[in-house]
Every structure is written in structure tokens, then in C-alpha cells.
Amino acid sequence: MELYSYFRSSAAFRVRIALALKGLPHDYRAVHLVRNEQADPTYAAVATHRLVPSLVDGGQVLSQSLAIIEYLDETYPQPRLLPADALGRARVRALALDIACEIHPLNNLRVLRYLVKELGASEDAKNAWYRHWVEAGLESVERRLTADGATGLYCHGDTPGLADCVLVPQIFNAQRFDCRLDHVPTVMRVFDACMALPAFQAAQPSACPDAEN
Amino acid sequence: MELYSYFRSSAAFRVRIALALKGLPHDYRAVHLVRNEQADPTYAAVATHRLVPSLVDGGQVLSQSLAIIEYLDETYPQPRLLPADALGRARVRALALDIACEIHPLNNLRVLRYLVKELGASEDAKNAWYRHWVEAGLESVERRLTADGATGLYCHGDTPGLADCVLVPQIFNAQRFDCRLDHVPTVMRVFDACMALPAFQAAQPSACPDAEN
């Protein structure tokens, strides 16, 4: 298996966690997003969507982090990252999408670049935008986690899964941009529980071969 | 079953298509997004995330359109909206996420409001933002559809499925904002094939009980 990743990409970080939780060996291929290497012809030939991450398994190129993790869970089912019941799966997917659709797309590098270059946003306005979507979005995740008894040590029960793979990278981003986090105590409790696990430690940006300060 | 929807919400539109393809009867509950009814206490009591759509099935509240459609496909499997094989499912999910993560979140009502109110974007700048993400995002979908032989009459093979449920509402939005579409002929061929089906016709905004001009 080959993973095309960038150490700071939170979508790639999600897949790195899933691979680590499942103990799946893979070759790490760095794609430097700040240098726009995702648009290079060599990478574009692998990945038509020109985004990171991509996973190559058995000669097949997979993309979109949530689709990759679902594929891994179906193909390498131990340990399971999605619950066995349909309602549990719906809850876990909804939590993952709360972050993957409502927070992360607004804070992508290319979006921040557009704000500055095309809309003339100042550094302060850009950072306020970033924090606004992270803080409001995580508040929504907090409400969902506290709304029912399915939340356990992790987002869903007492084993880490898909929702945790998506939550943890978002908190790394939030911390990097000094977002407020004291309003989401359950989110942070889950984050701390995840980061106590070797798989999450091994997948974090600073542990990647292409890590920079 | 009860569907909380807004006629113009493309996330709700996705679920309406899935319900129509499966022939699942449901009560339609309108939530007027422009009047901010999603933040009303009555709706917030149903839906902790305060977004549209929500689906209530057997007393359980489901949210996030892609999670709802996956739940429907697992619980009411005929006709299938996801392929039987893991690679096919990964491809269909990636196509759905190409739109649900890379295009749609940037063009949400609340995001457009932020651009205008907080960043002082002009009407022209707002519309240019909208078109930029739609046109670039659909170009990426076009590349994926033309990159392999799995594309058929619809996004994946010759039966409509999850990716089509997500594609069609995005094209409605693109047309409403006068986005360029001549650069994505395969996308538009699939769109036209979908709109020839009664389920897509029945789910479209103008056919909703809360439709406005």
C-alpha cells in the first residue's frame, strides 16, 4: 500500500490514523501542498482529483479520506472503525461529516489563499474566519456528543473509530490557529483519550517523514 | 418517516432523491432556512446540529445527508444506491465527497452571509466566489468521471445511486448562480439522464410543498 500524504494535511492525518489503528504497513509518499506539488503532472497522473490523500492498494487509487477509511474498514475489518449496527454507523458517519463537511472545507489552504488573494482579507480577518468556523462547528459536535449515551471514552463507545479519526486532526488545526476550545469539554476529553493511544501518536504531523517545524 | 427539509437546500434535495428512488413514503416538514428556522428551539430540540435535513425513522433522528442515505441504503436496500463491491463503493463515495466536501460547504447560505457581512464582499465578489468553487469542483468531478470505465449512463454504471443523489442538486445550484457548465460535458450528460427519471423530478425544489419562486 502507498499513502500520498502531506504531514500537515488533516485529511491525510485521518487516513494515517486509520492505517495505524489497523496496523497496516504502507509506503509514505510526501506531496508538498504549500509548494503545490498536488498539481504536478506526476501526482495528477496518480490522482485525478489532485488532492491529498490518495491511497494505492492493489494497483487501485483511492481518494477522499472518508471513502478511503470506509474502504479500509470493509477490506481490512480488524479492528472495526465503524459500529456493527446501522444506527451506530449513521451516528459515527454524521459526526465525521460534521467535521469533514461543516468545518474543514472552509479552512483548507486553497480557501484561505482565496480569501487573501481574491477578497483582500487581512491576516486578522483570515484568522477570524478560521476560528469562526472551527469554534461554531466544534460546538455542534459537542452538542451531538453530549446529546446521547452512545458517546463513551471515544466518540462512539469505548473503542476508537471513524469519528475519532476525523476529530483529532481537526483539534490539531484548532490548536495551531489558537481557536477557543474551553467551550467543548467533551470533544477535548475524547481528543485526550485518543492521543493517549500509540496509533494516534504515530499518525500525528510531527511523526511524519516530511514533518517540518 | 419524517423529513425535515427546505426546498432549496441541496443537502435535503439529496435525501429527497434517495427517498424517491427507494419509493419510501414520508411526511415533509418544512424548515425555512432563510428565516433561520433551523435555529428555532422546536427544531433544535429535534436536531442538535441545527442543520437541514434531518430524517426521523422509528423515533431516531438522523442527520448529515450522506449518513442518512447510507442508513437508508442499509435499512431499505432496494434498489441499492451503493455498489456491491468495496472498490465501487469507494469510487461512489469519493464522487459524492468531491461535491459534499469540496464544493457545497463553500457555497452554503451561512458562508455567503459571512462573506458579505463580515468580510464586506460585494455582490459581484460573492458571486465570483460561488462560481469559482463550483466550476473548479465540477471540473474535478468531470476528470473523475472520464478517468475510468465505471461511469455509465449515471455516475457509476447504468443505475442511479448515491453519487447521482449528490451531483444533481449541485447542478441545480450551479444553474441558479449562472455557473459555467460547458467544460463538464460528462457531468451534464449524467445530470440530464437523472432528470429524465421520475424520482429526480419528484424530488426537485419546485416540486416541494414549501417551494417558492
Chai-1 contact restraints between the chains, C-beta under 6 A:
chainA,res_idxA,chainB,res_idxB,connection_type,confidence,min_distance_angstrom,max_distance_angstrom,comment,restraint_id
A,T48,B,R143,contact,1.0,0.0,6.0,A-B,restraint_1
A,T48,B,R144,contact,1.0,0.0,6.0,A-B,restraint_2
A,T48,B,A147,contact,1.0,0.0,6.0,A-B,restraint_3
A,H49,B,S140,contact,1.0,0.0,6.0,A-B,restraint_4
A,Q60,B,L87,contact,1.0,0.0,6.0,A-B,restraint_5
A,L62,B,A90,contact,1.0,0.0,6.0,A-B,restraint_6
A,S63,B,A94,contact,1.0,0.0,6.0,A-B,restraint_7
A,Q64,B,A94,contact,1.0,0.0,6.0,A-B,restraint_8
A,Q64,B,L97,contact,1.0,0.0,6.0,A-B,restraint_9
A,L66,B,L97,contact,1.0,0.0,6.0,A-B,restraint_10
A,A67,B,A90,contact,1.0,0.0,6.0,A-B,restraint_11
A,A67,B,R93,contact,1.0,0.0,6.0,A-B,restraint_12
A,A67,B,A94,contact,1.0,0.0,6.0,A-B,restraint_13
A,A67,B,L97,contact,1.0,0.0,6.0,A-B,restraint_14
A,Y71,B,A86,contact,1.0,0.0,6.0,A-B,restraint_15
A,Y71,B,A90,contact,1.0,0.0,6.0,A-B,restraint_16
A,E74,B,A86,contact,1.0,0.0,6.0,A-B,restraint_17
A,T75,B,A86,contact,1.0,0.0,6.0,A-B,restraint_18
A,A86,B,Y71,contact,1.0,0.0,6.0,A-B,restraint_19
A,A86,B,E74,contact,1.0,0.0,6.0,A-B,restraint_20
A,A86,B,T75,contact,1.0,0.0,6.0,A-B,restraint_21
A,L87,B,Q60,contact,1.0,0.0,6.0,A-B,restraint_22
A,A90,B,L62,contact,1.0,0.0,6.0,A-B,restraint_23
A,A90,B,A67,contact,1.0,0.0,6.0,A-B,restraint_24
A,A90,B,Y71,contact,1.0,0.0,6.0,A-B,restraint_25
A,R93,B,A67,contact,1.0,0.0,6.0,A-B,restraint_26
A,A94,B,S63,contact,1.0,0.0,6.0,A-B,restraint_27
A,A94,B,Q64,contact,1.0,0.0,6.0,A-B,restraint_28
A,A94,B,A67,contact,1.0,0.0,6.0,A-B,restraint_29
A,L97,B,Q64,contact,1.0,0.0,6.0,A-B,restraint_30
A,L97,B,L66,contact,1.0,0.0,6.0,A-B,restraint_31
A,L97,B,A67,contact,1.0,0.0,6.0,A-B,restraint_32
A,A100,B,C101,contact,1.0,0.0,6.0,A-B,restraint_33
A,C101,B,A100,contact,1.0,0.0,6.0,A-B,restraint_34
A,C101,B,C101,contact,1.0,0.0,6.0,A-B,restraint_35
A,C101,B,P105,contact,1.0,0.0,6.0,A-B,restraint_36
A,P105,B,C101,contact,1.0,0.0,6.0,A-B,restraint_37
A,P105,B,P105,contact,1.0,0.0,6.0,A-B,restraint_38
A,L119,B,L119,contact,1.0,0.0,6.0,A-B,restraint_39
A,L119,B,A121,contact,1.0,0.0,6.0,A-B,restraint_40
A,A121,B,L119,contact,1.0,0.0,6.0,A-B,restraint_41
A,S140,B,H49,contact,1.0,0.0,6.0,A-B,restraint_42
A,R143,B,T48,contact,1.0,0.0,6.0,A-B,restraint_43
A,R144,B,T48,contact,1.0,0.0,6.0,A-B,restraint_44
A,A147,B,T48,contact,1.0,0.0,6.0,A-B,restraint_45
